[in-house]
Amino acid sequence: MKQPRPDAKALKTFTERFEKAFGAGTLVNTPDVNPYEVISSGSLALDYATGVGGLVEGRLHEYWGQDSLGKTMMALLSLAEAQRKHPAKVVGFIDVEQKSDRAWMVAHGVDLARSFLYQPDSAEDVADAMKEMLRSGQFSMIVLDSIGAMLPEAEKERDADQAVMATQARIVTRMVKIAAVEARRCSAVVLFINQARANLSGYGKATTTGGGFALKHATTMKMEFKRTGTPLFEAMVAGEKRVVGHELAIRLERNNVAPPHRTATICLHHTPSIRGPLGIDRADEAVTIGLACGVIVQHGGWYTLPTGERHQGRDKLAEALRASTDLLGAVRTAALSTTSIEIYDEEVVIPEAEESVEEAAVLTPKFRRTPEG
């Protein structure tokens, strides 16, 4: 039996009437929707865990967790990646916590000449600044650090013993609704940093995040930062033994463009040492993810790259990747080609079938799904 088809004439009339009312190009047939454009998070492990290769342009994202885990460091790495991908645009950093450092930003690859810093006085200023930045269309990425530090004018004017209920949540709710629309129009990545707060309600988890529920529902990706059980990294620096970094687990608590609950485990260094450079050791991370997704093939002590080049020993392989940006890029491209969505300017090989939970659980300790995923 021949399947009925939609009335083409009626659809054309409807489309013309709709676009006349709401604007040309506002109604798009689903097959014509463009694939996701992404900006790298700065970590190959996290890009791989997102399932799409990074932070989706035109969407809202959230990093949250306890203090001193590396949320701001990861945000700065993403800003540097945004500048590399969009040299004709700038990036913005809304420093609500009033703690930004120029040298620290430069150390993570941020070009200060193409970045703007704003240190607001109140939560209302944050919301207005976010709206103006996005409406300009000149920003490829904006980071807000942090939601928990936003202080409404009503709270500033009251005495310490006078409570003001839910003022911050109302401001954040309005801000994220406007930001969601404006970010889509200018294809900018908006990244909110949030802290863990004690959940005093007595229900659910022991910790929660500030800013109300609107932020949680508006974000495309919500990522929880946690420290793993691995001891802190120590190394000799300037003749003395210091803590130089830690292992960080980032779980995709929410993901609207790929399967959620994946976890990326990252070695984050806040001090360069013999253990690794400042930030993320991209070469070691590429080896781990390459082995996880089959891009790098191991036979005993020998490792074969997608280019056919072979190295004996993991350390020798990592050294070869550090010495050649082209080789490192080839491993990154091949690894990200196994994700579910097309990566910008990179050839994609779509798997014939998705991996099962059992297969994903045994990938490697550096990239794994949590049991609930």
Phi, psi and omega in degrees: 000132181289130181288138178291147180248150177299151179288106184298321182292317180294322179294321179296318178297317179296315181299315180297318180292320181295312182289334175292325181278321188248354178112146180294136177083002181282336179252118185238133175293136189307316179297341181269000180292132181293148175293163183294134167263140184229158170244131182300144176285350186097350179234125178296322180297318180288320176303318180293321181291330180294337179085351180233359176098010178147205181272129186284129178290143181082011182231168178257143180224158181221131168256131176216156179161185179293171181285158174061037178255344179110019181296315180292321177301313179296324178295320179295322177298323178292321178300318179296322178293323178297321178293325178292320183283325183238076182295340182273359180241172179244171176239157181233145178230111178267105188265081181292328183280355176057045184225015183292154181224124183299314182297323180292323177294316179297321181298335180262012172094006181281129176275109184296333181292338180243033178222150179236135180246134177228128179246098186283162178263339184209168179295325178297322177295323178299312181298317180292322180294318178301316181297315182293320179299315182290320181292339178292332182074009184261356186253130175273335180202141177229131178248132175247116183234097010213168179298317183296336182270355181292127183241111179295153178301323181299325179283329179293325185277341182275162173286164184298330183269004180258116184279141174235111190277129167059020180294315179299316181298321179294319179294316180296320179301313179295318183297313185290330177294318178290318182297324180298319180288313184290324179295322178295320182294323183255005178056043178259148172272128175246123183241117177262134173256133184224156179250159175283139177234150177295133178272105185272358183286336183087359180243146176076212183290162180286338180238156177215185178238154179278168175101001179082185185273341184299321180298316180299319183280337183276338185280141174283322178228132175238117188244127180263127179264130177219148174273135180281178180282356180293135179300159178299147179282131178237148179201163178279123178228122180054040174082004178225154182278124182229158170282122186247354180173186180204166177268133187239133175251125179245116183256131176283084181296326178222135179208113183267358183240358180199171180302132180278183174067017170279153182234131174253129178254124189234139172268110185252124181249123177264354177223124178293137181202189178294340180284337180162168180283172176297137182090232184249136174283095186296327181292313179296322179295321179295322177297314182298310181289324178300319177291323183296320184258007175085006179289321174257129183254129180253130173232099184065237179266005182257141181237130181250125180275165179298340177279353182096348180291141183237145178222147179261121180092141182295321181296318179295323178295316179298321178297319179296322179291322178295325184282342184230109178292329178295318180293319178296319178294325179295320178293317179299314181298316180294322179292316182288341178291347178271358177283171192278342185237152181299136178264142184302133175055025180227141180291137185245135173248109183276125181299151179289327179216148179287150179290150178277167179296323181295319179293318183292329185291340184247021182302288173195163177298338182280337175217119183209159169269144174287160184305326181284346181274000000 
